Amino acid sequence: MRDILNSYTAKELRKHISTFNKSLGTVKGYSKLKKTQLIDLMIKKENVNKFKSLSLIHISEPTRLGM
């Protein structure tokens, strides 16, 4: 999961968190975090299931890895 999240920019990660907040719940305190801190927040035990869909999106986007 960490490898997948590392392939996104900090701006993209914030956008995913924002989208999640609008639809399912609240993850607070992310707007000022750096990329590594965003990833740590997203893989915390209480949040990891909220962002599992990113791994599915990532698999369907082979160009993200330059393939």
C-alpha positions, 0 to 999 in steps of 0.5 A: 500500500505504501508503494502505491501511495508513494506513486501519487503526489502530495496534491493527489493524496490530499484530493483523495482524502478530500473526496473521501471526506465528502462521501464517507467520513472525516479524516482531519488535519491533513491539509498542511501535511507533507507527502510522507505524513499523508501516507502515514495518516492514510495507512494508519490502522483506523484509516487503511480500509478507507483508502484501499480503493486507491490500490484498485485504481492504481492497478487500472492505471498502468501509465502511472508507472510508465508501462 
